[in-house]
Amino acid sequence: MFIGATTDAQEVSGEVIIFVEGSTVSSFSGSGNTWGSNIGGTSEPQSIEVMKQLGRFCPDAKITSDREKANYLLLHERQASGGSGGNRNNIALFGKNDELLYADGARQLDNAVKDLCNSEVIPS
């Protein structure tokens, strides 16, 4: 889903510099009955995998570890489902002024990032 246009910072520098906010996988499993339940969860970092996919599908974009140097902020949330629906990788891209430019998701992380890179929100 395309939301907006380029940011002022991107227009001035001409470079696409992305900061990937730390992301996690959350999965929950539970058991129990009407009277009680037992719920457990796990959390696994996914930021490096997001960076790898950005390098693959947005080769002209630079990745930074310093948010102040970036003109885009990328958030990733992976929702792990215990049901037959499978996992969902949601991503959101914000401009330098914290305006939402893009939000969408896909079952596979590489498809979510590829869709972002093909959306023309990030100039090539």
Secondary structure, DSSP 8 states (H G I E B T S, - for coil): -B-----HHHHHH---EEEE---EEEEEEEEEETTEEEEEEEEEE-HHHHHHHHHHH-TT-EEES-GGG-SEEEEEEEE--SSTT--EEEEEEEETTS-EEEEEEESSHHHHHHHHHHTTSS--
